[in-house]
Structure formats: C-alpha cells, structure tokens
C-alpha cells in the first residue's frame, strides 16, 4: 500500500478525502494512524442527515495512548458513518485508505475541495514535521 | 520524534532507536513509548509470554551503615524492620502532611545495606527530601547511585525461563519480592523477582557499562519465547490493569497513602515515620476519599484529567484511564468519597463534554491466570 495514494486529497489534520458523485469519503492517513498507534475506539460521529461545516469536529479517534479529533474537511450533509469500525476499530490501522474510512459527506460546495492538499503537498507536510 | 537535546538518555538509548522505538520525552528522559510492533502487541506479549523493559531511568539510592535501618524506618511508610536480607518491600515516603513524596521499592542487601529504587520523575524531589532529612546523627551513608545503574525488567510467565538461560543462580529459589546478587549474562547483577506488570518476572540491576551486552543477551535468550522490547505505553496499560499507582497520576503530594488504598504498606499503628501523625489524624477524622477502579458503562475512553461527576456534581478527575488491551474495556482510576467508593457505585465521567456512565469494579482489573 502506498502511504500517500496519488488519487486522494489531504488535509493538514492528516485526513484524506476521496470524491465520487458529489460525496466525499473521509478517513485518516497512513501517517496519522501510524502516529496514533493501535486504534481502540472511534466515536462521537454526527448522525446521518446532520449538516456539518468545514472545520467542525465530526468525531474522535482513540488509540491506546492518544485521543485525536476528526475535523470535517468540507461542508455538507452526513451520508454514512462506517459502522464496521464499531467492532473493528483496528481497520483504521490495517486499512486506513479503504476498509478504515470514517464518514461520507454530501458536498454542499465543491469549491472547498480547492482548500485541500495535493499528495505532493501532504508529503512535504509530513516530511517537515 | 521528541527533541532530545535537553533530555537524559539511558545506556540503551541507541538500542531503542535501532529497534525502531518511537522516542518521546518522559519525566526528563528520552524514552521509547512503543516499538514498531505497537502497544497492544507489546502488552499482550507480556501477558502471554515475555517482554523486555528498559527501566534504567528509575533512580537508585544506597543507604548503608549501622543507622541505615533506622533512617529508612523514618523515611518509609512500611515497616522496613520486617525485611529479611534478600527481600524487597514496597513503601511510600510521605511529607509531614501525609502527602506522598514518592513510592519506593526498598531492597535489603545486608543487615545494614539497602537499595531504594525511586521514580525517574521524582528523583530530584526524592533526593532533596532524603538529604534534607539525613544527618550525621543517622549513622549511615546516603548515596545517589542512579547514574551508575542500568536496570532491565524481564516480565511475563516466561521471564524466569529467559533469565535462567543467562545465569547459574537457581531462580526457582527466589520467591516473589525476593532477590539475590549474582552473575547473569557474565555481569554482576542484583537479580530481583519484582516488577510493575502483574506478571511473574525479574528485574536486573547492573552497572551501566554492561548495558549493550545485556540487552542483546536477553533478547537472544528470549527469542524462543517471542520476547519483544516493551515501551512506556504498554508499561502504563499493564500497570493500570493491576491498579498499580503511577506517581503524578494516581498519587502525589496531595494524596495520602490511605486515600490511595495503600494502607497495607502504611504501618502507622506499628511505627513512627514522617507523615505518621497526619495519617493517624486522618484515620481519626475519617478518610475523605478513596482511590477506586472503574469501568465505563457507556461508550468512549476515560483518560487522565477527565472530570468525574457524582450525583450531578463535579467531584474530581480521572487519575488514570485507558482502553485495556487484555480486557477490551475502558477502565480507569479516580478518587470518590469514601462512603461512595464501594464496588457497584455508579458515577459519571465527562468525556469531551458528555457525561458517560461508569461503575466502580473490583480491582485488580486483571488476574494472572497461573
């Protein structure tokens, strides 16, 4: 698995975004899960149908050692929360870009996608850290 | 990685980095919080087989001379006179107020020779407290030997088998909280059946010059048991499952040993020690609170510093909390009023602005299955 897939966009909060038919799928990056360590719990997600603004806290990832907020990279409506994570939070570690996705949001403004980082910019971000 | 320029390093530091240890700042030391295996795997390795911990950041004081026992009797809450030669004892040192300066392991090496193992994060305060209370009249020497010693802990049900491969000393003759001085791995060691994980295992104290050779020998001897190096992250979850107190979290200068439910090492009825009068007065007046172990009944993870609510009122904070790798439950420790601290008591922990149900449970959370 590539650590920074070329087809995704990224945020400074170490989330990834993939857009299909106006719906953004959001997860945390390989780098983020690696820094957090073993993920043991995810929660505090909004309900399906809730509206969220770009920058809102839309959940929490808890590892054995750390708690990390998830920020919505976009404005829109929650379409789905990954229910597989209830029983298998470790998917965020083992499969961060696929089975470990967190939430799907129907975009209110596709222009916000321009705020996201390219794979190259994200690579530069984690290398300077 | 933490900026290591102002941090102290144990003699194993380069070995941690070579092993892929994620180095962090802990109590002024540059230490591995985990290795690439991850905290959960490390935790379970100790519970199921064996793990290797660098605990060289801990401090060692040597108290020696005709008055050594008397000096330690004054400094420590436990009855040091009960210690046999070759035995170790858990104790706390208290202020006059009864608040805890630090928790200690006292090893009796001879009738008048003791080693006191103290926490890394309290070394400066401990040394100040011990020297401040020590005078020529005590008729014993007090030496801070912390920078001479390296210390490794080999913990888990296969810990004895690993250490036995390195020594001719018959380890089966060393009981829990007993130790001997002998050669292991070609190095002069204190070989102690002590630890901070709830498992069987050994701690080895030896001169720091032998650190590298010892590290490699232990890992080689443990290879057949799947030994892993263990970082501070798993050290914390392992001790929490046992309700072993962590200084700075669960105990500090504002908590007395009785509040922390360390009455079993606090011999205020039997002997005098610094803080005894305050502790006796607290017993007479009624203990205000007690440290309890709890499980969350709702969702989430309770962590150090999260507010505790009882009867709709904020009451204090979670002192330690984690999702436990062995049990898969969110557990923690906190202080509750003494008359509300029984097993089954319900209360709430505020997690990110929401109050989540919690219940006092029996501790330790984990029971050794052998």
Interface residues (C-beta under 8 A of the other chain):
Chain A: X37 X38 X40 X41 X43 X44 X60 X62 X63 X64 X65 X67 X93
Chain B: X33 X34 X38 X39 X40 X41 X43 X233 X236 X237 X299 X300 X301 X303 X322 X323 X325 X330 X352 X354
